[in-house]
Amino acid sequence: MRNITLKNGVQIPILGLGTLQADKSQSQVEMILTALKMGYRHIDTAQMYLNEESVGEAIRQSGIKRSEIFVTTKQKDYFNGDKTAIRAGIIASLNRLGLDYVDLLLIHWPHHQPQYIKTTWEVFEELYQEGKLKAIGVSNFKIHHLIDIATYAKVMPMVNQVEVHPGLQQEPLRKYCASIGVYLTAYGPFMKSRIFGEHYQPELQRIGDKHQASIAQVVLAWGMKRDIIMIPKSANENRLKENLDSINVVLDDQDMLDIQNLNKGHRVYTDPDNNPSFPY
């Protein structure tokens, strides 16, 4: 598994397991445990997903050293800028996970009140300095959000997790982030299954046939070749294995150009500039 090295030296596996819309049941623990035994070493969760307990339980049951598993979670609430409450919310995540630290904590969605982002980021920086957060970042931030945070941040975000897939390739954002040392993580890489639809399927299937790979593997390989961290989600053991095997698919420059030509600027999740309280 290839790792991405963040600006502070922390290494994050370029392929991970997303857990959006996964519940807190024992079957969820078993799914994450299966993924860990299969070779996944990066698990992405969030307060909003209501499954941090399952992630922590699977890690404990796996028997794998904590230092070998990269855990990302996300802070949901701004608590009207109350720093004590923001800090308590983050500590509550650690307690639900049963961990002394998380490898990466993200602000889940930008707030329409920039002051709330500033206050939250100050708490992130404090906990980062205390060692409870090995890396800090944001999610669903556009370029203007990042420009704003740069005006006060003592520690700049290291990761920006956003919607990325063949229909919304985010190249201007990726280039801007690269210029300031921020890596993208892609959620929703399969476009809620739209990559299997008529606009995308024929070209992706052709490329897949060329490399003896599935459409899903082509999309994941495409993202990783762009140095984007990919976190597909699945509860199916065969799909988990299929996604993991995408690390062995190597696309050429023509493949990348052909996929680039599929871009339609098409969001299937919420626009961060118009997000409600619970955007999913």
SVG drawing of the C-alpha trace seen along z (x, -y; Angstrom):
<svg xmlns="http://www.w3.org/2000/svg" viewBox="-30 -37 38 49">
<polyline fill="none" stroke="black" stroke-width="0.4" points="0.0,0.0 1.4,-3.4 1.4,-6.1 1.0,-9.9 3.3,-11.9 1.6,-14.9 3.5,-18.2 4.2,-17.3 5.6,-13.9 2.5,-11.9 1.9,-9.1 -1.6,-8.2 -2.5,-5.2 -3.7,-6.4 -6.6,-3.9 -8.9,-3.6 -12.4,-2.4 -15.2,-4.9 -18.0,-4.2 -20.7,-6.8 -24.2,-5.4 -22.9,-2.4 -24.7,-1.7 -23.6,-0.8 -24.6,2.8 -22.4,5.9 -22.5,6.5 -20.8,3.1 -18.1,4.1 -17.6,7.3 -17.4,5.5 -14.7,3.1 -12.9,6.1 -13.0,8.0 -11.5,5.0 -8.7,4.7 -7.9,8.4 -7.9,8.0 -5.2,5.4 -7.0,2.0 -5.1,-0.2 -7.1,-3.5 -10.6,-3.8 -12.6,-7.0 -15.5,-7.8 -17.3,-10.9 -19.4,-12.0 -22.2,-12.5 -22.0,-8.8 -22.9,-7.6 -20.5,-4.7 -17.3,-5.7 -18.0,-3.1 -18.0,-0.4 -14.8,-1.6 -13.1,-1.5 -14.5,1.9 -13.3,3.4 -9.8,2.0 -9.7,3.6 -10.9,6.9 -8.5,6.9 -5.4,7.4 -3.5,5.1 -1.2,2.5 -2.8,-0.8 0.2,-2.5 -0.5,-0.5 -4.0,-1.8 -4.8,-5.3 -8.1,-6.6 -9.8,-9.7 -12.9,-11.3 -14.7,-14.6 -16.1,-17.2 -19.7,-17.9 -20.8,-20.8 -19.5,-24.4 -21.4,-24.9 -21.9,-28.6 -18.2,-29.2 -18.0,-27.8 -14.4,-26.5 -15.1,-24.5 -18.0,-22.7 -16.0,-22.2 -13.2,-20.6 -15.6,-18.4 -17.1,-17.3 -13.7,-16.2 -12.9,-14.4 -16.2,-12.6 -15.2,-11.3 -12.0,-9.9 -14.0,-8.3 -16.4,-6.7 -13.5,-5.4 -11.8,-4.2 -8.5,-5.8 -6.0,-8.1 -5.6,-10.0 -6.9,-10.1 -4.5,-10.2 -6.6,-12.9 -9.4,-15.2 -11.3,-17.2 -13.9,-20.0 -16.7,-18.2 -18.4,-21.2 -17.6,-24.9 -20.0,-27.1 -21.6,-30.2 -20.3,-32.1 -16.5,-32.3 -15.9,-33.2 -17.1,-29.7 -14.6,-28.1 -11.8,-30.2 -12.8,-29.3 -13.1,-25.6 -9.7,-25.7 -8.1,-27.2 -9.3,-24.2 -8.0,-21.8 -4.6,-23.5 -4.6,-23.2 -5.4,-19.5 -2.8,-19.0 -0.1,-20.5 -1.2,-18.3 -0.8,-15.2 -4.4,-14.1 -4.6,-14.8 -1.7,-13.6 -2.9,-15.7 -5.7,-18.2 -7.6,-19.2 -10.9,-20.2 -13.7,-18.7 -15.8,-20.2 -13.7,-23.4 -13.5,-25.4 -10.6,-27.6 -12.1,-30.7 -12.6,-28.8 -8.9,-27.8 -7.8,-31.4 -9.8,-32.6 -8.4,-30.0 -4.8,-30.9 -5.3,-34.4 -5.3,-33.2 -4.1,-29.5 -0.9,-28.8 -1.1,-25.3 -2.5,-25.0 -4.9,-22.2 -3.0,-19.1 -6.0,-17.4 -9.2,-18.6 -11.8,-15.8 -14.1,-16.6 -16.4,-15.1 -14.2,-13.8 -15.2,-11.4 -15.0,-11.3 -18.0,-13.6 -16.5,-16.2 -12.8,-16.0 -11.9,-19.1 -8.7,-19.8 -8.5,-23.6 -9.0,-22.8 -6.5,-19.9 -3.9,-22.2 -4.5,-25.0 -4.3,-22.6 -1.1,-21.1 0.4,-24.6 -0.1,-25.1 0.8,-21.6 -2.7,-20.2 -3.7,-16.7 -7.2,-15.9 -9.2,-12.9 -12.0,-11.9 -15.4,-10.8 -18.2,-9.5 -15.7,-8.3 -18.4,-6.1 -20.9,-9.0 -23.7,-7.1 -23.3,-4.4 -23.6,-6.9 -20.2,-5.8 -22.1,-2.7 -24.5,-4.9 -24.5,-5.6 -22.3,-8.7 -19.5,-7.1 -19.7,-3.3 -18.6,-2.8 -15.3,-4.6 -14.5,-3.4 -15.4,0.2 -13.1,-0.1 -10.2,-1.2 -11.0,1.5 -10.9,4.2 -7.6,2.9 -6.2,3.4 -8.2,6.4 -9.8,4.3 -13.4,3.4 -14.9,-0.1 -14.6,-0.7 -10.9,0.2 -10.3,-2.1 -11.9,-5.0 -9.9,-4.3 -6.6,-3.9 -7.4,-7.2 -7.7,-9.0 -4.6,-7.5 -2.6,-8.4 -3.5,-12.0 -2.2,-11.6 -5.7,-11.8 -6.5,-9.7 -9.5,-7.4 -12.0,-6.1 -14.6,-4.0 -17.3,-2.4 -18.7,1.1 -20.3,3.6 -19.7,6.5 -16.7,8.6 -16.1,9.2 -16.3,5.4 -13.9,4.7 -11.4,7.0 -12.0,5.6 -11.5,2.0 -8.3,3.0 -6.9,4.6 -7.2,1.3 -3.7,0.5 -2.3,2.9 -4.0,1.1 -1.7,-1.3 -3.3,-3.6 -1.3,-5.3 -1.4,-8.9 -3.9,-8.3 -6.2,-6.6 -6.0,-9.6 -6.8,-12.0 -9.8,-9.9 -11.2,-9.9 -10.5,-13.7 -12.7,-14.1 -15.6,-12.6 -15.7,-15.6 -19.1,-17.3 -18.8,-19.4 -21.6,-17.3 -22.1,-17.1 -24.1,-14.3 -23.6,-15.6 -24.3,-19.0 -22.6,-22.2 -20.5,-23.4 -21.5,-27.0 -25.2,-26.1 -25.1,-23.3 -27.9,-22.8 -27.2,-21.6 -27.2,-18.0 -26.0,-18.0 -26.2,-14.3"/>
</svg>
